Amino acid sequence: MKQNLNSSSVKSDLIFLASSAFLLMALQTLLRGLLLWRNQELAAVIPDSVMFNAFLIGLRFDLLMTAYAMIPLVFSLLHPRGLNYKLAALWLTLIASVFIFLAVLELDFYYEFHVRLNSLVFQYLKEDPATVMSMIWYGFPVVRYLILIAVITAILYGLFMMVIRWLPRQGRTHYLLRLTSFFLLVIVVAVSARGTLRHGPPLRWGDAFQSDYLFANHLGLNGSFTFSKAFIANLNKDKKNRWLKLMPEDEALLETQASLLITGEKLLKPDSSAVLRQYNAGQGLSDKPLNVVFILMESFSGEFTGSLGHDYDITPNFDRLSKQGLLFSNFVSNGTHTHQGMFASIACFPNIPGYSALMQTPEGDTKFSGILDMLNQRNYQSMYIYNGDFAWDNQNGFFGGQGMQRFIGRHDFVDPKFSDPTWGVSDEDMFNRAAQELAKQPTDKPFFAFLQTLSNHTPYALPEQLPVDDVTDMGGLNEHLTAMRYADWALGEFFDKVEKMDFYQNTIFVLVGDHGFGTNEQLTDIDLLRFHVPLLIIGPNVTEQYGFHNNTVGSQVDIAPTIAGLLGGSFIHSCWGRDLLNVDDAGFAMIKSSGSDVTTALLQGDSILIQHPGVKDKLYNYELAEQNSVQAIDDKEKHEHMKLKINAYIQSAMKALLYGQLGTHDSQE
């Protein structure tokens, strides 16, 4: 006898709901297993017991998402005829397909960024669709992933229909029993949707952080959960401004000023502006104006830089150049995306929670006190040379607003040696054009040139005949490191050219990575190694005055003040960093991952404090060397001091951003 799909008993409905919930739970566990498989190298050092516990914790997040998926079906119990199983199966298949799609999307998302799905997804969606789609198509096995999504979805739909066929053949139920079942099930779903039986807040992402292994903690999360939280946070614009209330404003102001003020600096508006100051930098490197060439290297990780103790033969040219200049070994990026590397380095403003995409938001439409503002005070000519399209990340609009005068991008290259459909021309083409442009600069006026590489970015589109050997012994990093080796080669070719040009002896060269990338080692809960990048400064008398090596902790916001110190003389600025060559301590840096992840960290000397909302702070001693190391420490005094410092810094920076206290245009009275 065939089941009547338009009328059902409560017993059949409850069996269907329970079976469907079980299938959704099983699906999400399977998807978690796929994420583990894709990132198995990260799990190699994690004990099996910790991984097992991550899956157990994951069941709680899966149950929460399952409960939300079941809500419409639970309310369908109120209908006198009960569930319409065909519609229910279609609804569940739709929800399951979303879970599957996001999980498959996350396979490479996590592999690349070492974070679960967050607001970075929305940031990419806001960009040029053609470029994003090209990057996805050429960089990832899209067809295989679509087939995988279709196959898993089809199997799950078949299982839902199988459950329907196996339901007991019973007639309709008295409505009072149906109503009672509904209210009981509402209680079950409500508790499940909280994800916890505790009093207070429901299940939060911090509940997954139960171990000292970042990947295991992340594995316990659910990508659909983190994605939905990011979506809600993206709509709730006011939530991020809670950072403005961490402490009294005057306390935050004084602490930040004490952290940033160095010898030779004078605060100009100490009661209203945290960082507006005049810097009398002394004589500098030369008694005549020096040009500045700033090179931002895409994904140039310190973890694969030979001169930083990681000799995999990936960066022989950078290593050679490091013997000619001053190398900073404890240097970090402010974020984990090129976007943050650009505005932190050039605009001298940190990556703070809620404003990771600053160059694309209304808050970023202001005049920052960065390197362009400083050099414009001395009438420098400026140019920006880049492989790609300046529409990406709103580079044209943002840097044009900061005073950049010339832009040379992918559409300005004539007959490049190589151009890919996603990003643009190769690093070799970019550096060749840069050498030509620099050689043409007039000698009677100093210039600033910002050069940005791109070949070391997904989908790693490189010339067919590479001038370097492919990397073949680094597993899943082979393609990435081959691109990094190629970028290093192009950098070496550029210096071989410009070293023979007249302007070279009168120029400061600054080389820095925009961010690192995920390795098989995750150091601390913020994945510190993703931030570790080299900073190298080459210029007249640099090594004579400052040596070849510097251990001071710094980040990209320190670059502009350091350049100011090398140039000498007087500057007015509102930078959120310091001249690293004129500090009397071990240095500090505030870092945060890109996107909606609000985990923040403060590096101070050889210590790092990591704070997650809703999770206990963690304090470590760390070392970035040939053998990286980290050790948890219990130092209450240091913890309290570092927590005060980072929170004051974030609060003061956010206040300055929101209240337009970032520039110098109104300071010269």
N, C-alpha and C positions, 0 to 999 in steps of 0.2 A: 504494500500500500504506500502511495507516495505522500510525503509530508506536505501538509497545507502550509504554504509559505505566507499566507495572509492572516493566519490565526494560530496562536501558540499558547502553550501552558507556561506558567511561571517556572516550573521545573525545567522545561526545555530552554527557556530564556536564560535562566541562571547557569545552566550547563554551558550554553553557548558563550555567555559572557566570561565565565571562568576559563573555558578552553581558549577563547580568543586572547584573554589577558596573558595566559601562559605562553601562547605563541609569540606575542609581542615581546614578552620578557626574554624568551629564548632567542628571538631575532636580535635583540639588542646585546645580548651576551655574545652571540656569534659575531656581530659587528665589532664589539670590543676585541674579540680574538683576532679579527682582521687587522685592527690597528696595531695590536701587539706583533703580528706577523710582519707588517710593513716596517716596523721599527724594532725588530728583534735584536739588532746590535746594541740598542740602548738597554735592553733587558739582560744582556749577557752577564753583568756583574751584580744583578739584583737577586737576592735569595728567593727560592721558590715560595717560601712561606709568605714573603712580602707580596709577591705577585698574586698568590692565591687570595690574600686579604684584599688586594686591590679589586679583584673580581667580586668579592663579597660586598665590599663598599659600593661597587658599581651597581649591584642589584637594587640598592636603595634608590639611586638616581633613576634607574630603569623603571622601577615601580612607580616613582613620581610621574614620569613621562607617560607611562601606561595608564595611570589613573586619569590624567587629563584627556588622553585619547578616548577613554571609555565614557566620559561624561555624557555626550549626546545619546549613547546607547542606553545608559542608565535611565535617563529621562524618558526614553522610549517605552520603558516599562509601564508608564502611566497610561499608555494607550490601551483601551479595552481589549484590542486584538493582540497586544504584545508586540514583539519585535518583528519587523519585516527583514527576514534574514538576508535576502538578496541585497537590499540597500545597506544593511549592516556590514555585509562582507565587502561591498564596494567602498564604504567609508573606511573600514579598517585597512583595506588594501591601499587606499589613498594615503592614510596616515603612515602606514608601513613604508610606502614608497618614498615619503619625505624623510623618514628615519634612514632609509637605505641610501638615498641620494646624498644626504648630509654626511653620512659615515664614509661613503666612498670619496666624496670631496675632501674629507678630513685626512684620508690616508696620506696624501702628498702635502696637504696643508701643514699637518703636524710634523711631517718629515722635514719640511723646509723651515718652519718657524718655531717648532718645539712649544707650541701652545695649542689648546683646544680651540675650536671655532669661536671667534669673537668678532669685534667690530671691524677688524681688518677686511672681512668679507664685504662689508658695506662700503668701506673706503675704496676697494677695487671696483665695486659696482658703480661708484660715482665717476670713475675715470672714463677715458675714451673707450667705448665698448669694442671698437675694432681692434685696438691694441690688446685689450684684456683677452678677447676671444682668440686672437692670434697667439698670444703667449700660452694660453691653455691648450690650444690645438697642437702647437709645435712642441710644447714642453712636456706634455703628459699623454699617456695612452688612452685618449678620450674614447675611441671606439670600443676598446676592451672594457673600459669602465662602464660604458653605456650598456654593453651586453651583460656585464655582471649585474648591474642594477635591474635590467629587464628579467634576467633569469631568476634572481632571488625574489623579485616581486611576483613573478608568475607562480613560483613554487608556493609562496605564502598564500596567494589567492586560492590556489588549489587546496591547500590545507584548510583554509576557512570554509570552502565549499564541502570538503570532506567532513568537517565537524557538523555542518548542517545536515548532511545525509545520514549521519549517525545519531542524530537527536532522537530521543524516545518519542514514539507516536502516541501522543495524548491530546485530549481536547482542551477546551478553554477552562480557565480557572476563575473561581469567585473573585470579584474585584477587590474585596477587602484583603484577601491574601496577597493579591498583586500589590496593593497599596502598602501593606506591611513590608513586603519584600523590598519595595522601592526605598522606603525610609531606612531600612537596615543597610541596604547597599550604599545609600548616600553616605552613611556614617563610615563604612569601609573605604569608599573612594576618597572621602574628605581626609581621613587619616593617612591613606596612601599618598595623597597629593601633597601632604606636608612632608612626607619622607622620613618622619621621626615621631616618636612618642613623647619626646621631652617637652617640658613647658618652655615657653618663649618662642624664638624664631623658628621657622621651618628649616628644612634641609638647605644648606648653603654650600657653595663650591668649596669653601674652606674645610668642610667636613671630610673631604676626600684626602686632605693632607695629614696622613696618619703615619708617615715614614720619613726617613731621611733621603729617600730616592725620588727625585722629581718626576721621572717617567712613571713610576708606580703610582704616585699621587695623581698625576694627570690621567692615568689609565682608569682610575676609579671614577672619573667624571663621565658624563654623557654628553656627546657633541651636540645633540639636539637641545639639551638643557642649557649648555653654555651659549649656544647660538640664540636661543629664545631670550635668555637674560641680556645678551648684548643688544638684541633688537629692542627690548623694553627700555634698556638704559639709553639707547640712541634716541628714543622718543622723550625720555625724561631728562631734559636739558638742565634742570636745576639740581639734580642729585649730585653731579660732580662738584658743585660749588660748596658742598659740605666741608671741603678742605679749607674754606675761608674761616672756619670757626674752630680750628684746632686749639687755638690759644688766644689770649688778648693780642690785639694788633700791635701795640707798642712793644710787647715782649718779643713777638716774632720779628719785628723790625730791628730791634737791637741785636738779637741773636744773629740774624742774617748779615747785618753790617759788620759785626765782629768776625764772622766767618770769611767775608770777602775782602775787607779793607787790608791793603798791604802798604809797605813803606813807599812813600812817594805819592800816595793818593790822599785826596781831600774830598770829603762828602760835601756836596753843594746844597742839598736840601734834606738834611738828615731827619727832619720831623715828618716829611711827607713822602720822600722817595728812598726806597731801601738801598738803591745802588748807584744813583746818579752821582758821579764823582769826576774830579779832574786828576789825571795821572801825569805826573812829571817824571818821565822815564829816563832822564839823564841823556848821555851822549848817544847811546845805541851802538850799532856795529860800525857805522861809517859817518863821516861828517858831511856826506852828500846824500840826497834822496835815493832810496833803494826801491827797485821794482819788487813786486810780490807776485809769485806764481803759486797758486794754491791748487793742488791736485787731489781730488776726492776719488779714491779707488773703490769701485764697487766690490762688496763682499770680500774685502782684503783682510782676512782673519789673521790675528796675531798668533793663532794656534798652528798655523802652517807657514809662518815666517821664520826663515832660517836664522836670521840675526837675533831673534828673540828666543833662541834655544830649541827650535823645532825644525831641525834640518831634514826635510823630506825632499829637498831639491826642487821645491816649487817656486822659490823666489830668489834665484841666484842674482838677478840684476838689482833687486831692492837690497839684497845683502851687500852687494858691491857698493852701492850708493851709500849705505849706512856707514861705511868706513870713511866717508867724506863729510859726514855731518853729525848732528846731535840726535841720538835715538832715545825716545822715551819708552821704557819697557812696561810701566804700569799705567798704561793709557787705555781708556775705554770709550766706546760710543755712548751717547746719551739714550739711544733707543736701538731697536733691532730692525729698522726699516730705513731705506735711503731718505725718505721724507724727513725723518728726525735728524739724520746725519747732515742734511743740507741746512735746515734752519738753525740747528744748534751750532754748526761750524761757522756759518756766514752771518746769521742774525744774532748769535751769541745768547740764545734763549734756550732753557732746558726743556726736555720732554716731560711735561707734567700731566697728571691724571686728567682725562677728559679732553685733552687738547693735542692728541698725537698727530692729528691731521691739520695742524695749525695753518699751513699754507693755503688750505682750501676753505677755511672758515672765516666768517666775518671778523672774529677776534684777531685773525692774522693780518687783516687789512689795516695795518698801522705802521708807523716808522720805527723800526727797531734800531738799537744802537749797536751795530755789529761792525764787521771789518769794512763794509762798504761805506758806512757813515763815517768811520774814523778816517778812511783814506780820502773821502770826498772833502773832509776838512782841509786837505792839502792838495786838492785839485788833481787827484790821480785820474788817469783814463782807465776805463774798466771794460772787460769783455768776458763773455761766458761761452765756452766752446764745449759742445756736448754731442755725443753720438746720436741722440734720439730727438724726439719731438718735445718742444718746450711747453706744449699744452698739458703734458703729463704732470701731475702733481701741482698744476697751476704755476709752473716754474717761471714762465714769462711774466705773468701778472705779479707774482710775489716779488721776484728779484728786480723786476722793472720798478716796482714801487719802492724798493730799497735803494734805488739809484744806479743799478747796472745799466750801462750805456749801450753795449753791443751784444747781440745774441747770434751765435753761429751754430745751427742745429742740423738735423739729418737732411733737411730739404736744401741746405746751402752747400752740400758736398757735390762736386761735379766729378763724374766717373770714379767713384770710390772703388777700391780694390775688392771690397766685399760689403754687401748690404743685405740684411735679413728682413723679412716682411713684418716682423714684430717690433723690434726696437729701433733699428736703423743701421748705421755704418759700424765697422769694427773699431776696436781700440787703436789698431794700427792707423786707420784712416783719420781718426780723431787726433791722434798725436802728430801725424804728419801735417795736418792742417794747422794745428796749434803752433808747431815749429815755424811754419811759413808766416803765420800772423804775427808771432812774436818778433820775428826777424824784421818785419816791416814797421815796427813801432818807432816813432820819432825819439831821438836820444835826448831831446831837450825837456821832456816831460815824463815823470814816472808813470808807470802803468800797473794795474792789478789785473791778473788773468786767472779766471776760475775754470779749471779743466776737470771734466767729470767723465769717468770711464763707464762702460756698460756691458762689455762682452761677458763678464763673469756674472751673468744673471740668467735665470731660467728664461728661455729654453736653451741657453748656452750655444747660440748660433755662431759658429766660428768658420773661418775660411776652410775650404775643402783640403787644401794643402797647408798643413800647419807648419810653422817654423820651429816648433818644439815637439818633443815626444809626448804621446798620450800618457797619462797616468793610468797604470793598469793594476796596481797592487794595493789600492785603498778601498776596495769594495764599493759600496754605494756612493762613495764620494769621488769616484774616478772622474766622472764627467765634470763635476764642479771644480775639482782641482786641476784638471786639464785646462779649463777656462781661466783659472787663476794663474796658472803657469804661462798661458798665452798673454794675459794682461801684463804680467811681470816682464815678459819679453818686449812687448810694445813700449812699456815704460823705459826699459833699457835703451831701445832704439831711439826714443825721444831724447834722452840725455846725451847719447852719443852725438846727436845732431847739435843740440843747443849748447853743449860745452864748447863748441868751436865758434859760437856767435859772439858778437861784440857785447851784447847786453848781459851775458852770463855772469861776468865778474861783478856786476852791479845789481844782482838780483838775489832775493831770498826765495828759496823753494820750500814749500810746505807740502809734505805728502802724508796722507792719513786715510785709513779705511773708513768707509761710511758706517759699517757694522761688520760683525763676523757672521758665522753661520753655524748651524747645528753640527756637532760632532758626536762621536760615540761615547763621550764623557760629558755628564751634566754636573757642573760644579755649583753647589748650593741650590736653593729653591728658586732662584731667578735665572738659572742657567748662565752663570757669569761668563763662561767662555764664549758665548755668542756676542758679548760686548767687547771682548779683548781685541784691540786693533793696534797696529803700530803708528806712531807719530814720528816723523823724521823731518828735521829742519836742516837745510843746506844753505849756506850763504857765506859772504865774506867775513872772515874772522870769527865765525860761530864756534868752531872747535877750539880756537885759540883762547876764547874768552870763557867757554862753558864746557869744554871737553867733548867726549864722544858718546857719553852715556848719562842718562838721568833716570833716577828711580822714583821721582815724585809722582804721586797719584794725581791724575788729571783726566779731564773729559773734553769733548769737543767745544764746550762753552769757554774753555780756557785758551783756545787757539788765538782768537782775536786780541785779547790783552797781551798774550805772549808776543805776538807779532808787533804790537804797539811798543813793547819794551825793546825789541830788537831794532825798531826804527828810530827810537829815541825821541826826545822832545816832549811836548805837552799835548795831551789828548783829553777831550771830554767824552765820557762814555757812560752807558748804563748796562754794561755787560754783567752777566750772571756767572762769570768766571774770573780767574785771576792770571796774572803773568806768572807762569810756572817757574820762570827763572829768577823770580824775585820774591819767593815765599820763604818763610822761616819755619815751616812745619813739613810734615810728610805728605801733605796734600789730601784733597778729598774730591769725591765725585758722586753726584746723585744720578741714578739710572732707573729706567722703567722700560718694560717691554712695550712693543707697539700695540695698538688696538685698545680694547676696553679692559684688558687685564690691568687692575690697579695695584698690583704688587710693585712696591718701590723698594729701593735699596740705597744705602749710603756706604760708600767705600771711604775709609779714613785710615791712612797708613796701611797697615797689614790686617785691618779688621773690616768686616762687612756686616751691617745690620740689615736684615730683610724683614719687611713688615707687610702682612696681608690683612685686610680688614676681616675681622672675625676669626683670625688664626693667631696663635701666640707668636710674638716676634722671635726671630732666631739671630743669634750673634755668633760669628765665626772669626777665627783667624785664617787667612788664606795666603797662598803664594802662587804667583803666575810666573812659572819658570819652565825649565826643560821637563821637570816632573811637577805638574800642578798638584797642589795639596790644599786641603781645607780641614779645619778642626773646630767643632762646636766648643764655645767657651761660656763660662758663667761669670760675668763681671757686671754686677748691677750698676756700679757707678758709670762705667763706660757705656752700658746700654742706655741709661737715662740721658746721658750727655748726647749720644749720637741720635737718639730718638727726638730729642728737643731740636737738634740741629737740622735734621732732614725735614721735620714737620714745619719748622719756622721757614725754612728755605722754600718749600712747596707753597705754603700759605702766602708768603710775601710775593713770590713770583706770580701766583694766580691773581692776587690783588692788583699787582702792577699791570698784568695783561688786561684785566677786565676794566680797570680804571684809567687806561691810557698813559701809564707812567713808565714807558719803555724807551722813549727817544731822548734826544738832546736838543731838539729844535727850540724848546722854550727855556733853555738853561743859560744861554749866554747873555747875561744881563749886564 
